[in-house]
Amino acid sequence: MTNRARYLIAFTVLSIAAALLLPAVPQPSGYHDFADHRAMLGVANFFDVASNLGFLLVGIAGLVVVIRPSTRFEFNSERWPYAIFFFGILLTAVGSAYYHLAPDNERLFWDRLPMTIAFMPLIAAQVVDRINVRAGLALLLPMLLVGAGSVLYWRATEQAGAGNVVPYVILQGYSVVILLAIALLWPSRYTRSNDIYWVLAAYVIAKLLESFDKELLALGNFVSGHTLKHLAAAVAGLVICRMLVLRTLREPEMRDAAETAGDSDCLARRRDTGHCLSTGPPTTIDNRLSAR
């Protein structure tokens, strides 16, 4: 196991400990009081509802891109994390629109659950792209269960009168940090790998817009921060979609060079096997997949 992997495991353990040990914090009662209450075309909170159209369009476009044969994946099984990611975005469009029609804790559950179905597979996808195909695919289901579990736990505690949103909040923060760490520490087998930084930037911008919901609406009574948050978050999904359309598999020599720059164990593997790949010499695709 490399030091990089140990760092990720240590951070994961610390995040789990924080989720379990930090004092419980209920969902703030004022969370549902968004700035823009304007109705239009008979739809309450129209702009916060209608802005979810961005998620719908990105989710559909992303699924089409993932499914089409011309989208480059070294192994067909690699399509699964991205397919579930875009399916989660599609569900987010429905769940968020439903929530914003009449915001409360019960409806918020249906907003948050699809979001975990989106961002947890993105972590698995980056593990597949950058670290190990088999490991990333093996993590996909457990990560989905952890994401859903954090939302189910929050809902159960709220219904019991002792709400605790801490595990869900920590999971969100963990997802951002772990995605950034994987991107910084492991090179990708594909081109366009730096697009993940634009995804993270769009997420950070979305959170900032959410924090200035009322202030942005007050600037000209035109659009609220929360409405813009939806659009910024949809842009993050659009960046992933564009990345999949444009990326190609790196040549073996380029992949070895990238791994040499980012992996202290690469030189030893090159000495033993003639290349950096830790899964054995590159022969056929099927042999390499089985080696993983």
C-alpha positions as CSV (number, residue, x, y, z in Angstrom):
1,M,0.0,0.0,0.0
2,T,1.4,3.4,-1.0
3,N,1.6,6.4,1.3
4,R,-1.0,8.1,-0.8
5,A,-3.5,5.3,-0.1
6,R,-2.7,5.5,3.6
7,Y,-3.5,9.2,3.6
8,L,-6.9,8.6,2.1
9,I,-7.7,5.8,4.5
10,A,-6.7,7.9,7.5
11,F,-8.8,10.8,6.4
12,T,-11.8,8.5,5.8
13,V,-11.4,7.0,9.4
14,L,-11.2,10.6,10.8
15,S,-14.4,11.6,8.9
16,I,-16.2,8.5,10.2
17,A,-15.1,9.3,13.7
18,A,-16.3,12.9,13.4
19,A,-19.7,11.8,12.1
20,L,-20.1,9.4,15.0
21,L,-18.7,11.5,17.8
22,L,-19.5,15.1,17.2
23,P,-22.6,16.5,19.0
24,A,-25.9,16.2,17.2
25,V,-27.1,19.2,15.3
26,P,-30.7,19.4,14.1
27,Q,-31.7,20.8,10.8
28,P,-32.0,24.6,11.3
29,S,-35.7,25.6,11.3
30,G,-35.0,28.6,9.1
31,Y,-33.3,26.6,6.4
32,H,-36.5,26.3,4.4
33,D,-37.1,30.1,4.3
34,F,-35.6,30.9,1.0
35,A,-35.4,34.4,-0.4
36,D,-37.5,34.1,-3.5
37,H,-41.2,33.2,-2.9
38,R,-42.5,34.6,-6.1
39,A,-45.1,32.4,-7.9
40,M,-45.5,32.2,-11.6
41,L,-47.8,30.2,-13.9
42,G,-49.5,28.8,-10.9
43,V,-46.2,27.4,-9.5
44,A,-45.1,28.4,-6.0
45,N,-41.5,29.4,-5.6
46,F,-41.3,29.4,-9.3
47,F,-37.6,30.2,-9.9
48,D,-36.3,27.8,-7.3
49,V,-38.5,25.1,-8.8
50,A,-37.9,25.9,-12.5
51,S,-34.1,26.2,-12.1
52,N,-34.0,22.4,-11.6
53,L,-34.5,22.1,-15.3
54,G,-30.7,22.4,-15.6
55,F,-30.3,19.2,-13.6
56,L,-32.9,17.5,-15.8
57,L,-31.2,18.5,-19.1
58,V,-27.7,17.6,-17.8
59,G,-28.9,14.3,-16.4
60,I,-30.4,13.2,-19.7
61,A,-27.5,14.5,-21.8
62,G,-25.0,12.7,-19.5
63,L,-26.8,9.4,-19.7
64,V,-26.9,9.6,-23.5
65,V,-23.1,10.3,-23.5
66,V,-22.3,7.4,-21.2
67,I,-24.4,4.9,-23.1
68,R,-23.3,5.8,-26.6
69,P,-20.6,3.4,-27.9
70,S,-18.3,6.1,-29.2
71,T,-17.7,7.5,-25.6
72,R,-14.2,6.3,-24.7
73,F,-14.0,3.9,-21.8
74,E,-11.1,1.4,-21.6
75,F,-13.5,-1.2,-20.1
76,N,-17.3,-1.1,-20.5
77,S,-17.7,-1.7,-16.8
78,E,-16.3,1.8,-16.2
79,R,-19.6,3.3,-17.5
80,W,-21.5,2.3,-14.4
81,P,-20.3,5.0,-12.0
82,Y,-20.9,7.7,-14.5
83,A,-24.3,6.3,-15.5
84,I,-25.4,6.3,-11.8
85,F,-23.9,9.8,-11.4
86,F,-26.0,11.2,-14.2
87,F,-29.1,9.2,-13.1
88,G,-28.6,10.8,-9.6
89,I,-28.6,14.2,-11.3
90,L,-31.8,13.4,-13.1
91,L,-33.4,12.3,-9.8
92,T,-32.2,15.5,-8.2
93,A,-34.1,17.5,-10.7
94,V,-37.3,15.8,-9.6
95,G,-36.6,15.7,-5.9
96,S,-35.4,19.3,-5.7
97,A,-38.4,20.6,-7.7
98,Y,-40.7,18.6,-5.4
99,Y,-39.0,20.0,-2.3
100,H,-39.1,23.7,-3.4
101,L,-42.8,23.6,-4.2
102,A,-43.4,23.5,-0.4
103,P,-40.1,23.3,1.5
104,D,-40.1,21.4,4.8
105,N,-38.0,18.6,6.3
106,E,-40.1,15.8,4.9
107,R,-39.7,17.0,1.3
108,L,-36.0,17.9,1.9
109,F,-35.4,14.2,2.3
110,W,-36.4,13.7,-1.3
111,D,-34.0,16.5,-2.3
112,R,-31.0,15.2,-0.5
113,L,-31.3,11.5,-1.2
114,P,-30.8,11.9,-5.0
115,M,-27.8,14.2,-4.4
116,T,-26.0,11.4,-2.6
117,I,-26.8,9.1,-5.5
118,A,-25.0,11.6,-7.7
119,F,-21.9,12.6,-5.7
120,M,-20.9,9.2,-4.2
121,P,-20.6,7.5,-7.7
122,L,-18.4,10.4,-8.8
123,I,-15.8,9.4,-6.1
124,A,-16.0,5.8,-7.3
125,A,-15.5,7.0,-10.9
126,Q,-12.4,8.9,-10.0
127,V,-11.0,5.8,-8.2
128,V,-11.7,3.8,-11.4
129,D,-10.1,6.4,-13.7
130,R,-7.0,7.1,-11.6
131,I,-6.3,4.3,-9.1
132,N,-7.8,0.9,-9.9
133,V,-10.7,-0.2,-12.0
134,R,-11.7,-3.1,-9.8
135,A,-11.4,-1.2,-6.6
136,G,-13.5,1.7,-7.8
137,L,-16.2,-0.6,-9.0
138,A,-16.2,-2.5,-5.8
139,L,-16.6,0.7,-3.9
140,L,-19.6,1.9,-5.9
141,L,-22.3,0.0,-4.0
142,P,-20.9,0.6,-0.5
143,M,-20.5,4.3,-1.2
144,L,-24.1,4.5,-2.4
145,L,-25.3,2.8,0.7
146,V,-23.3,5.2,2.9
147,G,-24.6,8.2,1.1
148,A,-28.2,7.0,1.4
149,G,-27.7,5.9,5.0
150,S,-26.6,9.4,6.0
151,V,-29.8,10.9,4.7
152,L,-32.0,8.1,6.1
153,Y,-30.3,8.6,9.5
154,W,-30.9,12.3,9.4
155,R,-34.6,11.8,8.5
156,A,-35.1,9.2,11.3
157,T,-33.5,11.5,13.9
158,E,-35.7,14.4,12.8
159,Q,-38.8,12.2,13.1
160,A,-37.7,11.1,16.5
161,G,-37.5,14.7,17.6
162,A,-33.7,14.7,18.0
163,G,-32.5,15.6,14.6
164,N,-28.8,15.2,13.6
165,V,-27.7,16.5,10.2
166,V,-24.0,16.2,11.1
167,P,-23.2,12.9,9.3
168,Y,-24.7,14.2,6.1
169,V,-22.8,17.5,6.3
170,I,-19.5,15.7,7.0
171,L,-20.2,13.3,4.1
172,Q,-20.6,16.3,1.8
173,G,-17.3,17.8,2.9
174,Y,-15.6,14.5,2.8
175,S,-16.7,14.0,-0.8
176,V,-15.2,17.3,-1.9
177,V,-11.9,16.8,-0.1
178,I,-11.5,13.2,-1.2
179,L,-12.2,14.1,-4.9
180,L,-9.5,16.9,-4.7
181,A,-7.0,14.6,-3.0
182,I,-7.5,11.8,-5.6
183,A,-7.1,14.3,-8.4
184,L,-3.9,15.8,-6.9
185,L,-2.3,12.5,-5.9
186,W,-3.1,10.2,-8.8
187,P,-2.8,10.9,-12.6
188,S,-5.7,9.7,-14.7
189,R,-5.5,7.1,-17.5
190,Y,-7.5,9.6,-19.6
191,T,-7.0,13.0,-21.0
192,R,-9.1,16.0,-19.8
193,S,-8.4,14.8,-16.2
194,N,-8.0,18.4,-15.0
195,D,-11.7,19.0,-15.7
196,I,-12.4,17.6,-12.3
197,Y,-11.0,20.9,-10.8
198,W,-13.7,22.8,-12.7
199,V,-16.3,20.5,-11.3
200,L,-15.1,21.2,-7.7
201,A,-14.9,24.9,-8.5
202,A,-18.5,24.9,-9.7
203,Y,-19.6,23.1,-6.5
204,V,-17.8,25.7,-4.3
205,I,-19.4,28.5,-6.2
206,A,-22.8,26.8,-5.8
207,K,-22.3,26.7,-2.0
208,L,-21.3,30.4,-1.9
209,L,-24.4,31.4,-4.0
210,E,-26.6,29.4,-1.5
211,S,-25.0,31.3,1.4
212,F,-25.9,34.7,-0.2
213,D,-29.4,33.7,-1.2
214,K,-31.2,36.8,0.1
215,E,-28.4,39.3,-0.6
216,L,-28.3,38.4,-4.3
217,L,-32.0,38.7,-4.7
218,A,-31.9,42.1,-2.9
219,L,-29.4,43.5,-5.6
220,G,-32.2,44.0,-8.1
221,N,-35.0,41.6,-7.1
222,F,-34.1,39.6,-10.2
223,V,-32.7,36.2,-9.1
224,S,-31.9,34.7,-5.8
225,G,-28.7,33.0,-4.7
226,H,-30.4,29.6,-4.3
227,T,-31.7,29.7,-7.9
228,L,-28.2,30.5,-9.1
229,K,-26.9,27.7,-6.9
230,H,-29.0,25.2,-8.9
231,L,-27.6,26.5,-12.1
232,A,-24.0,26.4,-10.9
233,A,-24.4,22.8,-9.6
234,A,-25.9,21.8,-13.0
235,V,-22.8,23.3,-14.7
236,A,-20.7,20.9,-12.6
237,G,-22.5,18.0,-14.1
238,L,-22.2,19.6,-17.6
239,V,-18.4,19.7,-17.2
240,I,-18.4,16.0,-16.5
241,C,-20.5,15.4,-19.5
242,R,-18.2,17.5,-21.7
243,M,-15.1,15.7,-20.2
244,L,-16.5,12.3,-21.3
245,V,-17.2,13.5,-24.8
246,L,-13.8,15.0,-25.3
247,R,-11.4,12.7,-23.4
248,T,-9.3,9.9,-24.9
249,L,-7.2,7.1,-23.3
250,R,-3.6,8.2,-22.8
251,E,-0.9,6.3,-24.7
252,P,0.9,3.8,-22.5
253,E,4.1,5.8,-22.6
254,M,2.3,9.0,-21.5
255,R,0.6,7.1,-18.7
256,D,3.9,5.7,-17.5
257,A,5.4,9.2,-17.5
258,A,2.5,10.6,-15.5
259,E,2.6,7.8,-13.0
260,T,6.4,8.3,-12.6
261,A,5.8,11.9,-11.7
262,G,3.1,11.1,-9.1
263,D,4.1,7.7,-7.8
264,S,7.2,7.0,-5.7
265,D,6.7,3.2,-6.3
266,C,6.6,3.6,-10.1
267,L,10.3,3.3,-10.6
268,A,10.5,0.1,-8.7
269,R,7.6,-1.4,-10.8
270,R,9.3,-0.2,-14.0
271,R,12.5,-2.0,-12.9
272,D,10.6,-5.2,-12.2
273,T,8.0,-5.2,-15.1
274,G,9.3,-2.8,-17.6
275,H,6.4,-0.3,-17.0
276,C,4.6,1.6,-14.3
277,L,1.3,-0.2,-14.3
278,S,1.0,-2.2,-11.1
279,T,-1.4,-4.7,-12.7
280,G,1.1,-6.6,-14.9
281,P,2.4,-6.0,-18.4
282,P,-0.2,-4.5,-20.8
283,T,-1.4,-7.3,-23.0
284,T,-5.0,-7.6,-24.1
285,I,-7.8,-5.6,-22.5
286,D,-9.4,-8.7,-21.0
287,N,-6.1,-9.9,-19.5
288,R,-5.5,-6.5,-17.9
289,L,-9.0,-6.3,-16.5
290,S,-8.7,-9.7,-14.9
291,A,-5.3,-8.7,-13.5
292,R,-7.0,-5.8,-11.7
